[in-house]
Amino acid sequence: MIVPIKWIKDYLTTHKSPKEIAKSFTEIGLMLDRPISGDVLDLEHRMDRADWLSILGCARDFAAFEDIKFSEPELKSTDLEKKNEVEIHVKSDKVNKFRTRIIKNIQVKESPKFIQERLLDYGLPVINNIVDITNFVMVEYGQPLHAQDIDKFETKEIVLRDSDTGESIQTLDGTTTKLIEGTLVLSESKKPICIGGIVGGLRTGVTEETTNIILDAGNYNQASIRKASRALNIRNETVSRSEKFLSPELVDLAIIRATDLILEFAGGEAFENDDYENYQPTPKKMTLTRERLAKISGEDYYFEKAENIFDRLNYEVISKDENKITVKTPYFRTDIEVEDDLVSDVLRIYGYSKINSQPINNFPPKDITPKILKFQEKVTELLTSLGLDEHITDPFLRFDGNSNRVLLFNSVNSDKDSLRLSIKETLKNAFEYYQKIGKDSFSIFEVGNVYYKKEEELIEERRLGILVNYKDVDENSLEIRKLINAILSSFDINYSFEQSKLGISIKQGNVEIGFFEANYAEFYLDKILHLSKFKTSVVSEFENLSKEDLTFTAHIDASNGEVIEYMKTLNPLIKKINFINEYHNENQRKVTIRFYTAYPEELKKIREELINNTSKKFGVTFY
């Protein structure tokens, strides 16, 4: 949520600096998402709080935390003469409440300076006083509104209905959108003029020639708005609010506030018009107990602070005794469901930083961190120490028809309706970015999940992907091989290479642990974890190992793993054998291995045994 500081100061008085204000917002749950720019805060909205998508909602919680006075805008045009000039017909079950007002003889012109400044600070464009006021009130209250030119109506009616097959609408930005059947629309003369809760239409939009408007505000089924906006691939400020559980009571407040501002800055006369309501307000009553608050907070005395905090947050205290408080929740807090929500509010506004710290008197809890996460941390530390940059990419992409790919049925948008089969599919986006900014040489990696179907079962697998880029193509292959060796040697895993349909398979014996190609390698982390040998934190003895490299030529289809495993059995003085590198030449491969022993005086004898016995058994040639 973008919060211009000058805007929240319209409703409260504070002399704190932007940095201090941001710190207070962080304590109540709205953390700073980006560095402060001027006097504008970009706050991260993690909770399911519809009221935090409004300036008033953010300012109200800030005032409660700081224990300062909070004043909402004065609403004036509460009692207007009613003239039903435009009939409202609701033929959809997606509408909870719909209210309209007629404002005649207005003058469309530039908005007042204070509205322009606040909209521009928030990030919305300035258009004209009517459109700007509806946007201003939407951000202020969190309730979308819509203004239309009545004189452009062919018939004086608005029908709220579900769209039919084949219908389309030209939206305010000039885009023609083909509607999905069943989308809520506002229509006039059987033609859609607005997509309900999503975006307005161009045909009845307000222009400089407009003199008479109908102003509407509606509360709709949030699930239908969310589904339709994603199907139509439309994301905007209106959708981000309409898809939340907005209180229907906001409809009345927002339309009155917008009317007041239009009459003040555009002139004209306002009248009530036809309305619709399929909603009966039922204030929610909740009880906070001393026992529950003490159990979660660790202290008993917070209960004495609760009544004052509820009052600052606009709760109505119905009853109170020494063990419980019963309250009526504010209309705008549609997120309150259970007692722990009340506990959260008390502790947030009291201040988490004020909660007393106490020593732990019992044993530390058992370490239940999964081994794969610890192993992933070791791999990440290793690769960053080697100079690679870590990336975390979005695992979603467009479905390509691959039957093994997992398809999503409620995707964010049509470009992200399935999951990746390989880390490379999404890591390449970071690769392309590096190339775009002109970086010639780089190495990047990602540890993440891939997803695929196997006999109708969903498989989720943890993998490591490494992507390198150098000017010299041969250097790419050499670098990938070096990184493979660095990783597997660090975990004491012998390995070999074999041709496969994915490129070159990396194997430990008969177990495939990854694959690589020209400039990319991918590892199956679960398998590597199973094969790895972790070093203990205490070294009981030290060994100085001598080593020597051997290179042999083998047929292209020969198994390196089988050869290495055989070599390890030839002499008990061999401590370990590691695969080092491999080069292909038509139907032959040159393979380099390295053996280690604690007896340097036996190196020559061991070498001869390896060469003689391996040559006889596998027909390979050493040189």
N, C-alpha and C positions, 0 to 999 in steps of 0.2 A: 504494500500500500504506500503510495507516494503521499507524504504529508508536508505541505509547505507550512513553515512555522508561523508565518504571518496569518495564515488561515485559521490555525487553532487558537491564535491570540484574539480572534474575533469573539471567542466564547469564554475566555478566561484571561487572567493576568499572571504572567510569570516573567521574572527577570533573569532566568537561567540562560546560559549560553546554549547554542545548538548542540554542542557536545554533551552538556549536562542533561539537556532534554532527551537526547538519544539514549543516554544511560538509563534514565527513568523509564523510557519506553521498553528498553531491553529487560528491565526488572519485571515489568508487568506482562511480558511475553511477546512483545513486538520488537524483535531484534533488528539492529541495523544491518541491511543487506549489502549496501555499497557505501564507500566513503561519502561523507557529508559534502554536498555540492551547494555552496552558498548557504542559504537558509532553507534548504529543502532536504527532508529525510526520506530515504527509500527504506521502508521497513518490511521485514519478512513476515508474512502472515501464514503461520503454520496451523493454527487452530481452526476449528469449524465455527468461526465467529462471523456471522453475516454483518453484525453491527460494526466490525472492524474494517469493512469496506466502505466506510463513511468517515468524513472528517469529524462529525459530531461524535461518533462512536469512539474514535481514537482520543479525542479531546476529553470526553467524559471520563474514560479510564485514567487518563493522565491527571486530571483534576482530582479524582478520587485518591490516587496514589500520593499526590502532593498535598492532599487535604486543603485544597483551595476552592473558591467559589466557581461554579460552572453555570453559565447562562445560555439557554437555547434561544434561537431567534424568536422574536415576538410574531405571532400569527394574527393577522388582522381580518382578512376576508373570510371569516368563518360562517357568516350568515348572509347569503346572497339570495336575491329573487330567482325563482326557478322558471326557466323557459325551455321546454323540451323541443328545440329546433332540429336536433339530429337524434333520430331514434336509435336506441341501442338494442340489438338482438343477439343473445348469446346462445349458440347452438353447439357448444363444445363443453365437455366435462373437464377441460384443462383450465378453466377460468374459476378462480376463487372470488375475486373481487375486481370490479372495473368501474372507475369513476371518471366523469367528464365535466368540463366547464367550457362555456362559450365566452370568448372575449372579442368584442367588436370595436372597430374604429381605432385599431392600434397603428403605430408608426414604426415600421421596421427600419432600424438604423444601427449604428455602432453601439456596442455595449459600453456601460460605464467602466472607468479605468480599473476599479477594484475587482470587478468580475473578470476582466481580461487578464489582469496580473495573476490572479489565483488559478485560472484555467491554464495559462501558459506555464506557470510553475508546476502545476500538476502534470502537464504534458498533453493537454487537449488543445486542438486548434480553435482560434477565435473566428466565428462566422458572422453572426448578426445577433442583435440583442435577444430575440426570441429563442433561437437555437442555443445561444450561450447560456441563457437563464435555465433552460431545461437541463443542460449539461451541468451547470453549477449546482442546481438542486439535487441532481442525481448523485454527484460526488459528496455533497454536503450531508444528505440524509441516507444515501445508499439505495434510493428508490428510483428506478428509471422512469422517465416521463417522455411524452411525445406530443409535438404540436403539429397540426395540419391546417392547410388553407381550406376553409369551408367552401369558398367560392369555386374551388376546383372540383367539388363533388357534383356528380350528375344526379344523384338522388340523396336526399338528406337522411342518410342512415349509415350506421356502422354495424356490420354483422361479424361477430367473432365465431369462427367455424374452423373445422379441419379441412385442409386443402385437398383438392381432388387430383387424380392422376393427370399429368401433363401441364399443370398450371405453372406459371412463372411470374416473377416480379422484377422490376428494375429498381434496385435499392438506391439509397441516397448518394452513393459514390458513383452511380451510373452503371454499375455492373448488373447484367441480367442473370438472375439466379433461377434455375429450374428447381421447383419445390418438390420435396419428398412427400408422397401421399400421407396425409394424416398430420401435417405440420399445422400448428395453430396460426391462423392469419386473421387480420382485420381486413374486411372486404367492403367495397362500395360499388353498387351497380354490378354485383357478382364478380368484381375484379379485385384481387388482393392489392391492398394499399400499404400494408405493413406486415412484417413477420412478427407475431406477438412475442414480446419479451426478448427480441433479438435485434431487429433493425427496421428502420422506416423505409417507405417507398418514395421514389422521386416524383411521381405524378402529383401527389398532394402536398409536397414539401413546401416549406415557408421560403419565400423570396422577398426581395425589396418591394415588390408590387403588392404583397399580401396586406390586407387590412382587417380581415376577420378570420379568427382561428378557433379550432376546437382543441382543447388541451385534455390529454387523457393520461391516467396512471392505472396500472393493473397489477394484480398479484396472480401468478399462474402456477400450475403444477411444475415444480422445479425440475423433476426428473424428465419431463417431456421437453423442457427448454434445453436441458443439457444434451439429450439425445438428438434433438433436431439441429442444434448448433454444430455438433460434431459431424452429423450426416451432411450438412451443407457447407462444412469447413468455414464457419464464420465465428471468429473470436474477437470480441470487442468489450468495451467497458460495460455496456448494457448486459451482455451475456454473463460476464463474470459476477454480476449481482443477481440477475434473474434466476441463475441456476443454483443459488443458495436458498436456504429456508428463510426468506424474508417475511417479516410480520405483515399481515394484511393491513394493520393499523397505519403502517407507513404511507399507504396510498393517500389517506386523508391529509396527513401532515404535509406531504410533498406537494400535493396539488394546491393546497392553500398557500404554502410558501412560494411556489412558482407564480401563482396568481398575484400575490402581493408585489413581487418584484416586477412582473410585466406591467401592472398598473402604474407602478412608480417610474419605470424607465421606458415604457412604450406607450403609456396612456391607454385610453379606451374604457369600455364598460364591460363588466364581467357578470355572468349569469350561471346559475347551476343548470346542468343539463341531465339527461337521463343517466341512471346508474344501474349497476347490477351487483348483487352480493349473494354468494353462496357460502357464507362463512359466519359462524357464531363465535365471538371471542369468549374463550374460557380461560380466565387467569389461572396459571399453574401455581399450586401451593406446594411448598417443599419444607422439610424440617431438617435443621442442623442439630445434631446432638453433641454434647460436650465430649462424650466418650469417643466418637468417631474423629472429631477434630484433634483431640489429644493423642489418639493412636497414630494418626498420620504425621502430625507436627512434632510429636515427641515431648510436648509441653502442655500443661493444663491451662495456663493463664491466657492463651489466645482467645478462648471463648468469651472473655470479658471484653475483648476488642470487637467482636463480631457484629453486634448491633449497630455500632457507629459506622463500621465499614459497609454494611448492607445499606444503611441510609445514604452514604456517599455514592453508592452504585445504583441508586434508584429502586432498590427493593423496598417493598412495603412490609414492615414487621407487623404481623397479625397478633402473635402472642409470644410470651417469653417466660421461662422459669429458670431455675438454677441449673437445669440439665439440658434444655433444648430451646431452640428458637424456630418458630414457624413463620415463613415469609411468603409473600406473593411475588413471583418473579416479574421483572419489567417486561413490557410487551416486546422490546427489541432483542431480548436474550432468548432467542429460539433454540440456542444450543444447550440450555440447562435441562438435564434429564435425570440425574441421580444426585444423591447427597454429596458425593465427592466433588461434584461441580461447585457446590457451595463452599466446601472446604478449600478448593483451589482459589476461589475468589477471595476468601478471607486471608489466606496466606500470601497471595499475590499482592494485594493492596497493603497489607501490613508490611510486607517486604521480606523476601527470602533471605536477604543479607542480614536481617536483624534476628533471625532464628539462632538461638545459642548453639554453639558447637560443643559437643561432649565427647570425651574419650571413649573408645570402644573397649568394653570390659570383657569381651569374650574372644574366642578364636576367630581369625579371619575366615571368611566363607571359602568353601571348596572352589578351586579353580575349575570352572565348567566351560571355559573357552574351547570351542572345537579345535582339534589338532590341525585341521585344514587351514583355519584362520591364522594360527601361529606359524604354520609353514609358509603361508602366503606372505606374512610379514618378513620372514627371513629372505624369501625370494626377492621381495621388493627392495629390501635393504641392500642385497647383493647387487642388483641391477642398477640402482641409483648410485652405488659406490663406483660402478664401472662407467658412470657418466651418461646413462640413459635417462630420458624424461618419461615420467609416468603419466598416463592419460586415463580418464574414466569417461567412456562414451555411452551414449544412449543405445540400448540393445534393440530398439524398435526400428523396423524398416518396412518398405512396401512389399506386399506379398507378390512373389514372382511365379506362383504356380507349382513350386517344388512340393511334392507330396510329403516330404519329411519335415517340412517347416511347420511350426506351430502358428496357427492363424487365430487372431483375436477377434472376438465378436462384438466387443464394446470399446473399440480403439479410440484414441485421442483424436486422430484424423486419418484420412484415407492413405496418407503417405507413411503412416506408422501403424500398420494393421497386422504385423507379424513379428516374430522374434528371430534373432540371428542364429545361424548354424555354425558360424566361426567368428572368432574375435576380429579377424581381418576385415569382415564385411563392414564393421563400423569404425575400426581403428584407422581405416584408410581415409576417413574424413579428416582426421588430424594430420595424416600424411599430406593430403591435398592442401591443407592450410599452410603447412610449412613450405611447400613448394610455391604457393601463391605469394607468400611474403618474401620469397627469394632466398630461402635458406637452402644451401646446396648439400651440406652433409649433416646428417642427424641420425640418431637412433632413439626409437620410442617403444614403449611397451604398455600393455594393459593386462591386469588380472581381473577376470570377470566370468560370468556364466554364459554358456551357450545352451540352446534348447532345441530338442528334436523329438520326433515321434518314432517309436520302435514298437511295431506290432500294436498300434493304438495306445501305447503307454507313453506318457509324457516323461522325457528324460531331461534332467537339469544337471549340467556338468560344469565343474570349475576348471578353467583353462588359463594359460598364460600365452599371450601373443606378443611377438617381437618383430618390429618392422624397421629396417635400416635403409638409408639412402646415401649413396656416394656417387661422385661423378664417374668414377671408374666402375663399370659393371662387374668386373672380376673381383674388385675390392668388396662389393656387396656380399658375394658368396663367401669370401674368406672371412669377413666380419661375422656373418651369421654362424659359421662353423666355430669360430673362436668363442662366441657367446654360448653356443650349445655346450662346448667343452667346459667353459667356466662354470656354468650352472650345474651340470651333472657331476663334474669333478668335485665341486664344493660339497655335494651330498654323497660322494663316494659311490657313484653309480657307473658301472661299466656299460658301454653301449656300442651299438653298431648301426650302420646305415643300410637300408635296402630300398630298391625301387618300389613305389606303390602308386595307386591311382591319384593320391593327393600330392604327389611329388616324390620326395625321398623320405621314407619312413625311418624314424629313430626308434631303435628297439633295445631292450635289455633281455637277452636270451630270446625267448619267443614272445615276450610281452611288448606290444607297441606302446611307447610312452610319448610319442609326438610325431611331427612331420615338419619338413621344411622345403622351401623352394629357393629361387634366386636371391630374394632379399627379405624373406619372411619365414619365421619359425613359430610353431604352436605346440605347446606341451599340455598333456593331460595331468593336471596337478595331483589328483587323487592317486594316480598310479605312481607318480614320482614320490609322493609322500610315503606310500607303502614300501617302496624299494629303498628309500633314503636311510642313511645311517647318521644319526645325530651324535655330535661329539658331546661328551659329558663336561660339566663345568670344572671338574677336578682332573688334572692329568696325573696319572699314577706312575707313568714311566715315559721316557723319551727314547725315540729311535731316530738315528740318522740313516735315511734310506738312500741307497744308490739307485740310479735309474739309467736306462738305455733305450733308445728307440730302434724299432725294426720296421722295415717297409717291405711289403710283399705284393706281388701282382696276382690277382684272382679273376675268375670269370665274372661277368657282370651280374649273374644270377646267384652267385655264391653268398652264403649267409655269414656275415662278419661275426655275429653273436656266437654262432656255433664254433667258429675257429677260435675265438678268444676264450670261451668256456673250456675248450679242450686244452689250450695252452696252460691254463691255470692248474691243471691236474698233473702236469709233466714233472714239476719239481717242487717239493715242499718248502724250498727256500724262497720261492716267489711270494712276495707280500701281496701284490696286487698288479693287475694289468688294466691300463686305460686305453680306450680308443682315442686317437689324436686327430686324424684327418683322413680324407678320402678324395681321390681325383679320378674322374671318369675319362676313358679314352676308347671310344667306339665300343667294342665288346669286352673290354677289360677295365679293371679298377686297380688303382694303386692305393693300398691301405697302409696307414702308419699307426703302429701301436707303441705303447711305452710300458715297460715292465719295471717293477721296483723290487729291491731286495735289501735286507739289512747286512748282507755279507758281500762287500765289494770285491773280495778276492775270488768270489765264485761267479762274477759277471760273465766271464768268457765261457765257462762251462755251461751256465744256464742258457746263454745265447745259442751255443751249438746245439743243445738239446731241443730248444724251441724250433730252430731252423730245420734240423734233420727230421724230427718226428712229424712236425706239421706239414712239411713238404711231402712226405710219404703218404700221410693220411688224406690230405685234401688236394694234392697236386698243385699247390701254389708255389711261386718262385720268389725267393728272397734276393735282395740285392742291396 
